[in-house]
Amino acid sequence: MARMIHRTLLVVAGFLVLADVKWLSGAELEIVSPKDQATLAAESIHQIVWSKTNIAPEKMLNLACSSDNGISWQQIASVPIKQGSCLWNVPNTLTASCLLRLQAVGNQVSSTINVAISASRKVPSYTWKNITMKAPFAVRDGAGALVYQNKLWLLGGWNPGDKKHFPRICNNEVWNSSDGLHWNLIKQNTFIDKQFDPFKDWEGRHTAGYVVFQDKMWIVGGDVNQGHYQNDVWNSSDGKTWHRLSPKDVPWAPRALHYTLAFKDKIWVIGGQTMPAFGPSKEIFYRDIWNSKDGIHWNKIEPQEPYWSARGMIGGNVVFKDRMWILGGGTYDTPTTPTRNFYNDVWSSADGVHWKQHTKAAPWYPRQYHDVAVFDGRMWVMEGYNRKGGNRNDVWYSDDGVNWYELPDTPWKPRHAASVFVFDNGLWMVTGNNFESDVWKLVRKETN
């Protein structure tokens, strides 16, 4: 690799010294994402990610683009190299050739790729409607959210500050609604004290796995708030009477914070982790996949590299274009691994074995305890938590996992572990870690 040598005055032990300072050329600054020759949608937002080895991290980096083969350049940003990435709003100029250039200020170190810009996929006509700010259920986060028999169903949840409705931190209430405004208590909380029988009814829980499968509502696994893992599987056809399908622990136990979905006539459990600070267990961050046709017999799937890193903490689920999708996620801290991980990469698979990475870094901030959904022919990522900045209220959508658009002006408060539904031609945001019993509905307005 070629090197460029500059004669530079340095201060050494109080004396000026003329020294040779070497800067690695070209390949030492590399655009990692987006890829060269990629096609990006106009008006979408992308993370420009670069490698930064052997370059002083304090040096500034100029980012620019050109749609006329380098004759003129439009400035994108100027940021320290150590930042590692920068957001780019793709211009609404359709072209088969747009140059994207990064250049270190003050020397010749640079990297340039060529991308195409296709037609915009932005939808300007979405709007949020407030259904109510005070639904009749007690505020909670991590409650199961299912659409079943043409109703919204809210299952359990967590609120340690409300001893009346959550005497054991979580409860096992079940509510439903046909309009989001009027809610019915279908099943009262029975998770009251230590006399509770976990084989007759499901223990109160939150952030578990929730799916509709074989015309029933399912609860798959649970949390560790009772000092033990809830390694069970339940289903119900009416929300009031629940049947336990797992007389013993499921084979993928112990785990919590797993990602759960129904796909190709099976229930799938993906990732998750143990939580030794809450219940006795060996620390494990799972990077595995299990599926079942009946909730009783489980098969372990062996994914092939490359695929996603160990993670969980994804609310809701996404099955889109006949593929399972993983959008971000993270890991919870443990006594021996005190640092959480937060991700914003995007992966999908048609079989659980072979995985495709659509982007290494989506434009939405890395997060966990967020919610994902499919609505209006698009995948959605909403709210969540990151240690840098706390709870969020941003909303993003994409029809391919690569090109993402942010929906501006979110009217509801920042939160994580909300309950999200797709119902009645709308995307619903309900309660969460904001600890309000608010109900919101996103609809697409008709345009002339």
VENDA-V117667 format. One record per backbone hydrogen bond with DSSP energy under -0.5 kcal/mol. NH is the residue of the N-H (numbers start at 1). CO is the residue of the C=O. Records with the same first field share a line. If there is no record, write none. Layout:
NH=CO + CO
//
This chain:
4=23
6=21
8=6 + 19
10=17
12=10 + 15
15=12
17=10
19=8 + 17
21=6 + 19
22=20
23=4
24=54
25=2
28=25
29=26
30=28
32=30 + 49
33=49
37=114
38=35
40=38 + 116
42=118
43=90
44=41
45=404
46=88
47=361
48=46 + 86
49=33 + 47
50=84
51=30
55=52
59=56
61=79
62=103
63=77
64=101
65=74
66=99
71=68
74=65
75=73
76=63
77=63
79=61
81=59
82=57
83=80
84=81
86=48
88=46
90=44 + 88
93=91
95=117
98=115
99=66
100=113
101=64
102=111
103=62
104=109
105=60
107=104
111=102
113=100
115=98
116=38
117=95
118=40 + 116
121=42
124=122
126=123
127=443
129=441
131=129 + 439
132=439
135=437
141=158
142=417
144=155
146=153
148=146 + 151
151=148
152=177
153=146
154=175
155=144
156=154 + 173
157=171 + 205
158=141
159=169
162=159
163=161
166=162
168=170
169=166
170=168
171=157
174=187
175=154
176=184
177=152
178=182
179=182
183=181
184=176
186=174 + 184
187=174
192=190
196=193
198=196
200=197
201=197
205=171
207=142
209=220
211=218
213=211 + 216
216=213
217=236
218=211
219=234
220=209
221=219 + 232
226=228
227=224
230=223
231=229
232=230
234=219
235=243
236=217
242=240
243=235
245=233 + 243
246=233
247=245
250=231
253=250
256=273
257=222
259=270
261=268
263=266
266=263
267=292
268=261
269=290
270=259
271=288
272=311
273=256
274=284
278=275
279=275
280=227
286=272 + 284
289=301
290=269
291=299
292=267
298=296
299=291
301=289
303=301
304=353
311=286
312=330
313=257
315=370
317=372
320=323
323=320
324=349
325=318
326=347
328=326 + 345
329=343 + 367
330=312
331=341
334=337
340=338
341=331
343=329 + 367
346=359
347=326
348=356
349=324
350=354
355=353
356=348
358=346 + 356
359=346
362=344
367=343
368=385
369=313
370=313
371=382
372=315
373=380
375=378
378=375
379=398
380=373
381=396
382=371
383=394
384=392 + 415
385=368
386=390
389=387
390=386
392=384 + 415
395=407
396=381
397=405
398=379
404=45 + 402
405=397
407=395
408=406
415=392
417=369
419=430
420=418
421=428
423=421 + 426
426=423
427=442
428=421 + 426
429=440
430=419
431=438
432=140
433=416
435=432
438=436
439=132
440=429
441=129
442=427
443=127
445=125 + 443
//
